């Protein structure tokens, strides 16, 4: 386990050190939640235009539940359970980290940003991926979101990978439930 943690720390430091002055503000903005409101609005319009009305409303319910579950799994369950310091709070890494946005909360395992972005990308892909192949681009957005957290020194690579796994698992379960819910409702009409 010590070897894995050392690799995680080393890889995180390599990514964090790949900084550029022009990229700092981009990664800071990318990592903000409010900047994505128009993007989320576009996703809602996309769902609205490709799903039957009842299925669209069910998808919104599932997305709300999915984001709450993935966020709480990372923040309320894993962070207090493991108490793994963020890189920016790690005394061995602090002196060498590039921290253009300061440092967030004390613990970082697992990343809520990664869990939430990957959950949304996976769920929307599972709903619309057959109809709109370009929706795979959501995974690029989720990947860059995770990358931005490492770049900013807020998370280790392992925090991001586990966040992606959490989001993907919750999204897969949510898509399964959504399909059952939609099929059951269609049969009852």
Residue pairs with C-beta under 8 A, 6 or more apart in sequence:
4 158
5 158
8 156
8 157
8 158
9 87
9 90
9 92
9 93
9 156
11 157
12 87
12 93
12 150
12 155
12 156
12 157
13 87
13 93
13 96
13 97
15 147
15 150
15 151
15 157
16 87
16 97
16 98
16 150
16 151
16 152
16 153
17 96
17 98
18 151
19 98
19 100
19 151
23 151
24 100
24 101
25 100
27 100
27 101
27 148
27 151
27 152
28 100
28 101
28 152
29 35
30 144
30 145
30 148
31 101
31 113
31 145
31 148
31 149
31 152
31 154
39 141
43 120
43 124
44 60
46 124
46 128
46 132
46 135
47 56
47 59
47 60
47 124
47 127
47 128
48 56
50 128
50 131
50 132
51 59
51 127
54 182
54 185
55 178
55 182
58 178
58 181
58 182
58 185
59 127
59 178
62 123
62 174
62 175
62 177
62 178
62 181
63 120
63 123
63 174
65 174
66 119
66 120
66 123
66 170
66 171
66 174
67 116
67 119
67 120
69 170
69 174
70 112
70 115
70 116
70 118
70 119
70 166
70 167
70 170
70 171
71 112
71 115
71 116
73 110
73 115
73 166
73 170
74 110
74 111
74 112
74 114
74 115
74 163
74 166
75 112
78 109
78 110
78 162
78 166
79 105
79 107
79 108
79 109
79 110
80 107
82 107
82 109
83 107
84 107
84 108
84 109
84 156
84 159
85 106
85 107
85 108
86 103
86 104
86 105
86 106
86 107
86 108
86 153
86 154
86 155
86 156
86 159
87 93
87 97
87 108
87 153
87 154
87 155
87 156
88 94
88 97
88 99
88 102
88 103
88 104
88 153
88 154
89 103
89 106
93 153
97 153
98 153
99 152
99 153
100 152
101 152
101 154
103 153
103 154
104 154
108 154
108 155
108 156
108 159
109 156
109 158
109 159
109 162
110 159
110 162
110 163
110 166
111 146
111 149
111 154
111 155
111 159
111 160
111 162
111 163
112 163
113 145
113 146
113 148
113 149
113 155
113 163
114 142
114 145
114 146
114 149
114 155
114 159
114 160
114 161
114 162
114 163
114 164
114 166
114 167
115 163
115 164
115 166
115 167
115 170
116 167
117 141
117 142
117 145
117 146
117 167
118 139
118 142
118 146
118 163
118 164
118 166
118 167
118 168
118 171
119 166
119 167
119 168
119 170
119 171
119 174
120 138
120 142
120 167
120 171
121 138
121 139
121 141
121 142
121 167
121 171
122 167
122 168
122 171
122 172
122 175
123 171
123 174
123 175
124 135
124 138
125 135
125 136
125 138
125 139
126 171
126 172
126 175
127 175
127 178
128 135
129 135
129 136
142 164
142 167
146 155
146 160
146 163
146 164
147 160
149 155
149 159
149 160
150 156
150 157
150 160
155 163
